[in-house]
Amino acid sequence: MIVTTGNEVAGHEIDQYLGVVRGIVVRSTGIARGFVGGLRSIGGGNIPEYAAVCEEARGHAFNLMLQHAREAGADAIIGMRYDATEFMQGATEVLAYGTAVKLLVRHKD
């Protein structure tokens, strides 16, 4: 499936807009990663344990969005974005969303 942050798909014409599709995940760091990440945060800089949690959450949200788009019969997702909100202390909601579209099929003459 084609996924783009743009509002069109290069080389294709959009035939139909199917609506917004999304994938939502709520993640916490977990005890081990939270402890190690907390210790590393004292020194400043990048915290690999927290980055890993963020990457996993984004990947999971992205895959859920793709599943939602497939269920809607989409060929592509345009205007794809991520959003993250602290859900509660130590837990973050990650949202992947975009507009599901059907692409015009061109027949070769």
N, CA and C of each residue as an Amber inpcrd file, in Angstrom:
protein
   327
   0.8470000  -1.1810000   0.0000000   0.0000000   0.0000000   0.0000000
   0.8880000   1.2390000   0.0000000   0.5040000   2.2080000  -0.7870000
   1.2360000   3.4770000  -0.8490000   0.7960000   4.3420000   0.3320000
   1.7730000   4.8910000   1.0550000   1.4940000   5.8140000   2.1520000
   2.3670000   7.0350000   1.9370000   1.7400000   8.2170000   1.9770000
   2.4870000   9.4500000   1.7600000   1.9940000  10.5520000   2.6980000
   2.9040000  11.4470000   3.0470000   2.5130000  12.6040000   3.8470000
   1.9240000  13.7010000   2.9630000   2.0750000  13.5420000   1.6570000
   1.5170000  14.5170000   0.7160000   0.0290000  14.3030000   0.5150000
  -0.5800000  15.1970000  -0.2390000  -2.0120000  15.1340000  -0.4890000
  -2.3490000  14.5350000  -1.8480000  -1.3670000  13.9580000  -2.4990000
  -1.5900000  13.2800000  -3.7710000  -0.5690000  12.1560000  -3.8870000
  -0.7970000  11.2710000  -4.8290000   0.1190000  10.1580000  -5.0610000
   0.7370000  10.3640000  -6.4320000   2.0260000  10.6140000  -6.4650000
   2.7180000  10.8900000  -7.7250000   2.4660000   9.7680000  -8.7320000
   2.0960000  10.1570000  -9.9450000   1.8750000   9.2010000 -11.0130000
   0.5090000   8.5380000 -10.9880000  -0.3330000   8.9220000 -10.0440000
  -1.6670000   8.3330000  -9.9210000  -2.7120000   9.4360000  -9.7520000
  -3.9180000   9.1210000 -10.1290000  -5.0320000  10.0310000  -9.9110000
  -5.9410000   9.4230000  -8.8510000  -6.3710000  10.2560000  -7.9130000
  -7.2660000   9.7790000  -6.8640000  -8.6760000   9.6940000  -7.4330000
  -9.2740000   8.5160000  -7.2860000 -10.6120000   8.2650000  -7.8020000
 -11.6740000   8.4960000  -6.7350000 -11.3530000   8.1430000  -5.4890000
 -12.3550000   8.2240000  -4.4350000 -11.6780000   8.4050000  -3.0830000
 -12.2530000   9.2680000  -2.2650000 -11.7920000   9.4540000  -0.8880000
 -12.6600000   8.5820000   0.0040000 -12.0310000   7.7070000   0.7860000
 -12.7660000   6.7560000   1.6140000 -12.9160000   7.2050000   3.0620000
 -12.1910000   8.2180000   3.4490000 -12.2810000   8.7350000   4.8140000
 -11.0050000   8.5500000   5.6020000 -11.0420000   9.0140000   6.8370000
  -9.8870000   8.9600000   7.7250000  -9.6980000   7.5400000   8.2410000
  -8.4500000   7.0890000   8.2410000  -8.0790000   5.8130000   8.8440000
  -7.0540000   6.1020000   9.9260000  -7.0380000   5.2350000  10.9510000
  -6.1310000   5.4970000  12.0620000  -5.6960000   4.2200000  12.7170000
  -4.6080000   4.3330000  13.4400000  -4.1080000   3.2810000  14.3120000
  -3.7260000   3.9360000  15.6230000  -4.2410000   3.4200000  16.7200000
  -3.9930000   4.0120000  18.0340000  -3.3550000   2.9690000  18.9380000
  -2.2860000   3.3750000  19.6210000  -1.5840000   2.5160000  20.5690000
  -1.3130000   3.3300000  21.8230000  -1.4960000   2.7200000  22.9840000
  -1.1030000   3.3530000  24.2440000   0.0080000   2.4890000  24.8290000
   1.1600000   3.1050000  25.0400000   2.3390000   2.3740000  25.5140000
   2.9250000   3.0210000  26.7620000   3.5070000   2.1810000  27.5880000
   4.3090000   2.6640000  28.7080000   5.7240000   2.1400000  28.5000000
   6.6600000   2.6810000  29.2220000   8.0490000   2.2650000  29.0500000
   8.3250000   0.9140000  29.6770000   7.5490000   0.5020000  30.6360000
   7.8270000  -0.7470000  31.3530000   8.8370000  -0.4860000  32.4540000
   8.8720000  -1.3590000  33.4170000   9.7100000  -1.1340000  34.6030000
  11.2000000  -1.1020000  34.2590000  11.6860000  -2.1070000  33.5330000
  13.1230000  -2.1920000  33.2440000  13.5880000  -1.0140000  32.3940000
  12.8820000  -0.7720000  31.2860000  13.2840000   0.3480000  30.4240000
  13.1180000   1.6820000  31.1340000  12.0700000   1.8130000  31.9200000
  11.8400000   3.0590000  32.6500000  12.9430000   3.3360000  33.6550000
  13.3880000   2.3010000  34.3400000  14.4450000   2.4560000  35.3340000
  15.7570000   2.8480000  34.6670000  16.1560000   2.0720000  33.6380000
  17.4200000   2.3530000  32.9370000  17.3450000   3.7160000  32.2500000
  16.2030000   3.9950000  31.5970000  16.0410000   5.2880000  30.9260000
  16.0900000   6.4370000  31.9130000  15.4850000   6.2350000  33.0900000
  15.5160000   7.2680000  34.1270000  16.9310000   7.5600000  34.5890000
  17.7360000   6.5130000  34.7380000  19.1400000   6.7170000  35.1300000
  19.9050000   7.4700000  34.0440000  19.6610000   7.0820000  32.7830000
  20.3700000   7.7510000  31.6830000  19.9560000   9.2160000  31.5450000
  18.6980000   9.5340000  31.8920000  18.2150000  10.9090000  31.7240000
  18.9500000  11.8880000  32.6360000  19.5450000  11.3810000  33.6860000
  20.3060000  12.2390000  34.6050000  21.4720000  12.8870000  33.8620000
  22.1240000  12.1250000  32.9880000  23.2840000  12.6340000  32.2600000
  22.9240000  13.4390000  31.0250000  21.6660000  13.4200000  30.6070000
  21.2490000  14.1510000  29.4140000  21.5720000  13.3700000  28.1530000
  21.1870000  13.8940000  27.0180000  21.4520000  13.2520000  25.7360000
  20.3730000  12.2640000  25.3420000  20.6500000  11.4980000  24.3070000
  19.7020000  10.5210000  23.7870000  19.5200000   9.3760000  24.7800000
  18.2920000   8.8930000  24.8930000  17.9940000   7.7860000  25.7960000
  17.4750000   6.6340000  24.9440000  18.3610000   5.6830000  24.5770000
  17.9870000   4.6040000  23.6630000  16.7810000   3.7820000  24.1210000
  16.6250000   3.5730000  25.4270000  15.4990000   2.7850000  25.9330000
  14.1720000   3.4680000  25.6120000  14.1100000   4.7740000  25.7660000
  12.8830000   5.5110000  25.4610000  12.6660000   5.5910000  23.9480000
  13.7550000   5.7640000  23.1990000  13.6430000   5.8100000  21.7370000
  13.0880000   4.4930000  21.1960000  13.5150000   3.3790000  21.7840000
  13.0250000   2.0600000  21.3500000  11.5250000   1.9320000  21.5950000
  11.0480000   2.4040000  22.7390000   9.6180000   2.3670000  23.0420000
   8.8450000   3.2110000  22.0320000   9.3780000   4.3800000  21.7070000
   8.7190000   5.2650000  20.7330000   8.6610000   4.6280000  19.3540000
   9.7610000   4.0320000  18.9140000   9.7910000   3.3740000  17.6020000
   8.8090000   2.2100000  17.5350000   8.7560000   1.4180000  18.5970000
   7.8250000   0.2930000  18.6330000   6.3760000   0.7790000  18.5790000
   6.0740000   1.8180000  19.3450000   4.7110000   2.3500000  19.3750000
   4.3170000   2.9230000  18.0160000   5.2130000   3.6710000  17.3820000
   4.9110000   4.2220000  16.0530000   4.7130000   3.1070000  15.0310000
   5.5740000   2.0930000  15.0750000   5.4440000   0.9780000  14.1420000
   4.1190000   0.2450000  14.3170000   3.7330000   0.0140000  15.5670000
   2.4730000  -0.6720000  15.8470000   1.2890000   0.1780000  15.3870000
   1.3000000   1.4750000  15.6880000   0.2160000   2.3700000  15.2680000
   0.1280000   2.4320000  13.7400000   1.2780000   2.4800000  13.0690000
   1.3220000   2.5210000  11.6040000   0.6900000   1.2540000  11.0210000
   1.0410000   0.0940000  11.5650000   0.4850000  -1.1680000  11.0700000
  -1.0160000  -1.2590000  11.3040000  -1.5000000  -0.7530000  12.4340000
  -2.9390000  -0.7320000  12.6860000  -3.6570000   0.1840000  11.6890000
  -3.0200000   1.3150000  11.3550000  -3.5930000   2.2260000  10.3570000
  -3.6820000   1.5310000   8.9990000  -2.6270000   0.8110000   8.6080000
  -2.6390000   0.0700000   7.3430000  -3.7670000  -0.9620000   7.3270000
  -3.9470000  -1.6560000   8.4390000  -5.0160000  -2.6460000   8.5390000
  -6.3770000  -1.9820000   8.3620000  -6.5790000  -0.8390000   9.0070000
  -7.8310000  -0.0960000   8.8990000  -8.0730000   0.3280000   7.4450000
  -7.0230000   0.7630000   6.7570000  -7.1370000   1.1830000   5.3560000
  -7.4780000  -0.0050000   4.4560000  -6.8460000  -1.1420000   4.6970000
  -7.1590000  -2.3460000   3.9010000  -8.6190000  -2.7470000   4.0810000
  -9.0930000  -2.6910000   5.3210000 -10.4900000  -3.0290000   5.6020000
 -11.4510000  -2.0810000   4.8900000 -11.0140000  -0.8420000   4.6640000
 -11.8430000   0.1470000   3.9590000 -11.7350000  -0.0100000   2.4430000
 -10.8410000  -0.8770000   1.9710000 -10.6650000  -1.0950000   0.5390000
  -9.7620000  -0.0790000  -0.1270000  -8.8820000   0.5450000   0.6290000
  -8.0100000   1.5950000   0.1050000  -6.8530000   1.0420000  -0.7090000
  -6.4010000   1.8490000  -1.6660000  -5.1830000   1.5830000  -2.4240000
  -4.0020000   2.3510000  -1.8430000  -4.3090000   3.4530000  -1.1550000
  -3.2600000   4.3320000  -0.6420000  -3.7960000   5.1410000   0.5360000
  -2.8500000   5.7350000   1.2760000  -3.1800000   6.6630000   2.3530000
  -2.4190000   7.9470000   2.0700000  -3.1440000   9.0600000   2.0370000
  -2.5030000  10.3640000   1.8290000  -2.6040000  11.1830000   3.1110000
  -1.7590000  12.2010000   3.2190000  -1.7940000  13.0980000   4.3720000
  -1.4790000  12.3860000   5.6800000  -0.6350000  11.3570000   5.6290000
  -0.3400000  10.5630000   6.8200000   0.4370000  11.3960000   7.8400000
   0.0440000  11.2550000   9.0970000   0.6960000  11.9820000  10.1940000
   0.7640000  11.0890000  11.4310000   1.6450000  11.4580000  12.3600000
   1.7050000  10.8630000  13.6910000   1.3490000  11.9410000  14.6980000
   0.7670000  11.5130000  15.7920000   0.5080000  12.4080000  16.9180000
   0.7610000  11.6050000  18.1810000   1.2580000  12.2320000  19.2080000
   1.4950000  11.5490000  20.4800000   1.0320000  12.4510000  21.6120000
   0.3750000  11.8420000  22.5850000  -0.1390000  12.5730000  23.7400000
   0.1210000  11.7470000  24.9830000   0.5850000  12.4170000  26.0260000
   0.7470000  11.6930000  27.2860000  -0.6400000  11.3550000  27.8090000
  -0.9140000  10.0740000  27.9150000  -2.2260000   9.5660000  28.3180000
  -2.3790000   9.6640000  29.8310000  -1.3390000   9.2980000  30.5230000
  -1.2320000   9.4020000  31.9750000   0.2450000   9.3140000  32.3080000
   0.6020000   9.5340000  33.5510000   2.0100000   9.4750000  33.9540000
   2.6210000   8.1480000  33.5050000   3.6180000   8.1960000  32.6110000
   4.3160000   7.0020000  32.1750000   3.6830000   6.2680000  31.0060000
   2.5600000   6.7650000  30.4820000   1.9030000   6.1100000  29.3390000
   1.5690000   7.1550000  28.2780000   1.8720000   6.8140000  27.0320000
   1.6660000   7.7450000  25.9270000   0.8080000   7.1070000  24.8460000
  -0.1310000   7.8860000  24.3390000  -0.9420000   7.4610000  23.2010000
  -0.2210000   7.8780000  21.9260000  -0.0630000   6.9540000  21.0020000
   0.5230000   7.2590000  19.6980000  -0.5490000   6.9920000  18.6570000
  -0.7850000   7.9850000  17.8190000  -1.8180000   7.9140000  16.7930000
  -1.1690000   8.0970000  15.4310000  -1.4300000   7.1580000  14.5250000
  -1.0290000   7.2970000  13.1230000  -2.3350000   7.4550000  12.3460000
  -2.4140000   8.4770000  11.4860000  -3.6670000   8.7020000  10.7720000
  -3.4190000   9.3170000   9.4080000  -4.4090000   9.1830000   8.5500000
  -4.3450000   9.7540000   7.2140000  -5.6850000   9.5380000   6.5190000
  -5.7390000   9.8830000   5.2450000  -6.9530000   9.7340000   4.4540000
  -6.7820000   8.5580000   3.5050000  -7.6940000   7.5960000   3.6110000
  -7.6800000   6.4290000   2.7240000  -8.2930000   6.8150000   1.3860000
  -7.6520000   6.3870000   0.2960000  -8.1510000   6.7100000  -1.0500000
  -8.0960000   5.4950000  -1.9650000  -8.9510000   5.5230000  -2.9610000
  -8.9050000   4.5760000  -4.0840000  -8.2380000   5.3250000  -5.2230000
  -7.3440000   4.6430000  -5.9370000  -6.6560000   5.2550000  -7.0560000
  -7.3430000   4.8350000  -8.3610000  -7.3150000   5.7370000  -9.3160000
  -7.8840000   5.4680000 -10.6350000  -6.9900000   4.4840000 -11.3630000
  -7.5980000   3.4370000 -11.8730000  -6.8390000   2.4340000 -12.6230000
  -6.8480000   2.8370000 -14.0810000  -5.6740000   3.0150000 -14.6320000
  -5.5530000   3.3830000 -16.0450000  -5.2130000   2.1440000 -16.8490000
  -5.9560000   1.9230000 -17.8970000  -5.7180000   0.7750000 -18.7670000
  -4.8070000   1.1820000 -19.9010000  -3.8310000   0.3510000 -20.2060000
  -2.9240000   0.6440000 -21.3210000  -3.6550000   0.3530000 -22.6290000
  -3.4740000   1.2480000 -23.5760000  -4.1320000   1.0530000 -24.8880000
  -3.3120000   0.1860000 -25.7920000
